[in-house]
Amino acid sequence: MRWRIGGAMTGAAMCAAAFALLWPHARDAGAVLIAQDDPARLSDLRLDSAFRNDPALATENIEAALSAQDPDLANSLVDLAAARGLSTPDELSQRVATAVREENSTGHIAKRFFIGLLTGNADDGASLSGTVAGDLSAFGDVRDLMREGKHLATGEDADRLLLGLAATGLVVTAATFVSVGGAAPVRAGLTLVKDARKAGRLGEGLSRWAGRSAREIVDMRKLKNAVAAGTLARPRQTAVALKAAIRAEKVGGLVRLAKDVGRIGEKSGTRGALDTLRIAEGPKDVARAARLAETKGGQTRAIVKILGRGALLLTAGAFNLAMWVLSAVLALFGFLSSIKATTERLTLSWLQRSKARRLRRQLAAQSAGGGAPA
């Protein structure tokens, strides 16, 4: 019985030790599993772990952003550190504030606006405003359709995704005018997707999805005819001819994507939207990023910088996380089972000893009674 009791107590001790080791991992894994459909909560949990492992993470990234001449990212990191109660050296905060003021100066904004208007490339809010202005005049989309359409007409490789985005842009531009600006966020989002594609900053998975969606939008035969008759000198007239080659009923998927990108741009800025497009593997990632941006606002860029796709969804397998939880549950079950077995065996041992003592007393009493004189 002593061996059985000792074995049960040893098992309880081992299970208790295993549970103590597993519990922190199981607690974190369980919290992540619960938060997997809430990007804001998920990012908070991931950031807790990241800053716990490296308290200087924010400061290091701020320095790197300033070295890369990206004050917008540096400012986002400062906001994130402040929101999480992390201190930033005063000298570093002042450098960030100075860089932000320079970037937001009137001269710099005007310069970036005209660069966006003339080149159709946007990497900040000012250049996006110029690019959107060009796209709202139909010039930008007509330019892209004409260029890629000529490539098709001459047998050269054409970017069919860019064709589909430009075609969708013409449809959205018309809707923007009809709704008196109501579709402007979608227009801005679509412009960002198009610019990300041109700059090679559109994630591979998202590019594949958008390419499949864009394939059905443009009637290539009609496009070639419109390109042959069109001219950039008359963008509106050319746009009318190009619209005949566009299947407007097929643009829904890209419009939904553009809407989510526009929401990200409104809350976290142009560069935040471009950063999201670079890491997104599909429209669901972009939709989750839009939900994150609506909650975290200007901190979104910093979160995406530190966590990558881990800010949007589970990067570790749900099975691995569930195994931590299951292991802790099994360790707890083993501990409770061992305690139960120990209690039962101690109780049985006590009962057996009590029974043996009563039996000895009875035998002793019988022996004493049998030896007494009659």
Salt bridges, closest charged atoms under 4 A:
ASP28 OD1 - ARG27 NE 3.62
ASP28 OD2 - ARG52 NH2 3.92
ASP44 OD1 - ARG84 NH1 3.20
ASP44 OD1 - LYS296 NZ 2.82
ASP48 OD1 - ARG84 NH2 2.23
GLU63 OE1 - ARG95 NH2 3.32
ASP70 OD1 - ARG271 NH1 3.20
ASP70 OD2 - ARG301 NH2 2.81
ASP72 OD2 - ARG301 NH1 2.89
GLU91 OE2 - ARG95 NH1 3.54
GLU103 OE2 - ARG271 NH1 2.97
ASP123 OD1 - ARG112 NH2 2.54
ASP124 OD2 - ARG112 NE 3.31
ASP135 OD2 - ARG187 NH2 3.35
ASP135 OD1 - LYS194 NZ 3.52
ASP141 OD2 - ARG187 NH1 2.64
ASP141 OD1 - LYS194 NZ 2.46
ASP144 OD1 - ARG143 NE 3.40
ASP144 OD1 - ARG147 NH2 2.90
ASP144 OD2 - LYS194 NZ 3.05
ASP144 OD2 - LYS198 NZ 3.32
GLU148 OE2 - ARG147 NE 3.44
GLU148 OE1 - HIS151 ND1 3.52
GLU156 OE1 - HIS151 NE2 3.94
ASP159 OD2 - ARG197 NE 3.02
GLU204 OE2 - ARG208 NH1 3.07
ASP219 OD2 - ARG247 NH2 3.92
ASP260 OD1 - ARG263 NH1 2.69
ASP275 OD1 - ARG201 NH2 3.82
ASP275 OD1 - ARG278 NH1 3.14
ASP275 OD2 - ARG301 NE 2.75
ASP285 OD2 - ARG309 NH2 2.68
GLU294 OE2 - ARG263 NE 2.96
GLU344 OE2 - LYS340 NZ 2.55
